[in-house]
Amino acid sequence: MALPEKSQITVEVRPRTVVGILVVIAGLLVLAHYGGLAVGDGFDQGWRSQLRRITDLNDETSIGTWYSSALLLLTAALAALHLNRGHYQDRLGWAVVAGAALFLSIDEATAIHERLDVLHEILDLNTATTFLWIVPYSLGLIGVIAVLRPFLGRLPARTKRWLLIGVGLYLTAVLGLELVAAGARELSWDTLVEDVLIPIEEGLEMVGISVFIFALLDLARPTVDAERVKAALTR
């Protein structure tokens, strides 16, 4: 008696749809930030203050922070999936990408960079904000770029373009706008930081990660399609 064939369920992932959903969520979180500010302004206790806290994109325990951490964790997982799909020379590159994304995900959730406040004490700096974490992180970025340069050169032009756009948006947020916000805090422009710079910085950061995820998903599609064709021909 012949056994029935196993049914196959195919789930097609559309990179454009995925990135669209991720960007929409980022926009909603930015709107929620402003909503929390409006509802919780002037309240230190009660549900209004709690609503402001969980929607405040500058709060390390907010929904936005955990969402960014989840996006980076997804980035690390997608990069790890490419470890066995490319040439062996590219495995180091994908491992570095996955490791960097995983570290940034942990940092986003635990605020490792903010624990580098000790640098201000060591250098005896009296500032209204902390920004010296940018120095070691920038050095780490230079090292990652040096390692990944040959790897990037071997990627398809389309993939490389979208990866660089995603990284550019992310770095503009976490480095460029962070420095602008630090300068604004030094001038006691806290309203500008809270109402303008923080939402733009965090929103742009989430969009940058989403574009990076799009590049990884888009790169995986030709491989998936080729495997389907090969399976169909060998039946």
N, C-alpha and C positions, 0 to 999 in steps of 0.2 A: 504494500500500500504506500503510495507516494505521499510524502509529507507536504503540506501546503507551504507555498513560498512565503517567506517572511515579508511582511509589508514594510515599505520604506517610507519614512516621513522626511521630507526635505524642507528645511527652513531656509529661506533666502534672506540674507541680510543686505539691505540696500544702504550703502554708506551715506548717501545724500539724505535719506530719511532719518537715519540715526543722528547725524550731525545737526539736522534741523531740529529734532526733538531736544537734543542737548542744549542748543543755543536758546531755544524757547524757554527751557527751564532756567537757564542763566538769566534771561530777561525777567522772568517772573520773580526770581530771587532778588534782583535789583529793585523791582517794584515793591516787593515785600519789605525791603530795607527802608524805603521811604515811608511805607505804611506804618512800620514799627516806630519810626521816629515821630510820626505825626500822632499816633495813638499814645505812645509811652512817654512823650516829652513832659518833663516835670514830675514824673512819678518814680519814686525809689522803691516802692513795694507794691504788691498786688499783681493781678494778672496783666495789667498794662505794662509794668516794668518787665515782667517775664516775657511778654510778647515782643517787646523791644529787644530783649537780650537774644532770643532765639532767631530773630530776623536781622540782627545787626551783623553786617558782613565783616565788621572789624573785630567781632567777638570770636575767640578761638573755639567756643562751644556752640556756635550758631549752626543752623541748618546749612547755610551757605559754605561754611568752612568744611563741614563733613561732606558736602556734595563735591567740593573741589578735591578733597582727599580721595573720594570714591572714583572720580574721573582719572586721577593720577594712578590709582591702583589698577583701573581698567587698562590704562595705557601700558603699565608694566606687564600685565597679563597678555595683551595683544603682541607686545614686542617679544615676549618669551615664546609665543606660538611660532614666530618666524625663525627661531633658533635652528630647527631641523629642516626648514624649507629652502633656505638659501645655500650658497656655497660655503664650504667650511671656513673660508677666510672671513666671511661675514658674521660668523657666530660670535666673535669677540665684540663686534659692533652692536649686534642685537643684545648681547649680554650687558653691555655698558648702558644702552638705552633703557633696558628693563630695570637694571639696578638703580640708575639715576631717577627714573620715575617712581620706583618703590621708595627710595629715600625721601623724595619730595612729598610723596603721599603721607609717609610717617611724620615728616616735618610739619605738614599742613595740619595734621590732627593733634600733634603734641607741642607745636611751636618750639622746635629745637633752636631755631635761629634767634628767638627772643631770649633764650637762656645765655646767649653770648653777651648779655649786658655787662658781664664781668670785665670785658675789654674796656669799657668806659671807666671802671674803677682802677684798672691797671694803669691806664693812660691818664688818670686823674682829669677826666673830661666832665664838665658840668653842662649838660645839654638837656633840653626839654624833651628830647626823644632819643630813641636808640636807632642807630643806623650802621654801626661798625660791622655788623654781621655781613654786610654787603661785601666787605673786603675778602674774607676767606671763601665766601660763596663765589665771588668773581674769579678767584684763583682756581677754584674747583671747576668752574665753567670753562676756563681756558684749557685746563688739562683734558676735560672731556672732548672739547673741540679738536684738540691735537690728536687724540686717539681716534676720533670718528672721521677725521678728514678723508683718509683713503676709503673708508667704508661708504661715506656719502657719495664719493665719486663713482662708485659702482652701482648705485641705486638708479632705477629708471628716472628719467627727467621729471615725469609727472609726480612721482612719489616724492622726489627730493624737493620739488617746488612747494608742495603742500606741507611737507615737514618743516621746511624753513619758514613758511608763513606762520605756521602754528607756533614755532619756537620764537619767532620775532614778536608776535603778539604777546606771548607769555612773558618774555623778558622785558618788553616795554612796560608791562604792568608791574612785575615784581621788582624790577631794578629801577627803571626810569621814573615811574610814577611814585615809587616808594621814596626816592630821593626828593622829589617835588613835595610830597607830603611831609617829609622830615623838615624841609626848609619852611613850609607853611606853619608847622607846629612851633618852630623856633620863633616865628613872628607872632605867635599866639593867634593864628588864624584857624582856630579849632572848628569854627562853623564851616569854613571852606573845605577843610579836610573831611568832616563828617558828612556834609551834604553833597559834595561834588567829587572830591578826589577818591575817597574810599569806594563808593559805588562804581566809578569808572575803572579803578584799579582791579577790584575783585571781579567785576563783570568781564573785563578784557582778559583777565587771567583764565576764567572759565571758558571763554570763547577760544582762546589760544589752545588750550588742552583739547577742546572738542575738534578743532581743525586737525590737530596732530592725530587724534583717534580716527578721523576720516581718512587720513593718509594711510594709516595702518590697515584699516578695513578695505580700502580701495586697492591696496597692494595685494591683499589676500585673495581678491575676487578672481583674477586670472588663473591662479593656482587651483582654486576650487572648481572653476569651470573646466579646466583641462582635466582634472581628475574625474569629473562627471563624464566627459566625452570618452576618456580612456575606459571607464567602467562599462559604458554603453557598447563600445566596440568589442569588448572581450566577452560579452554575454553569449 
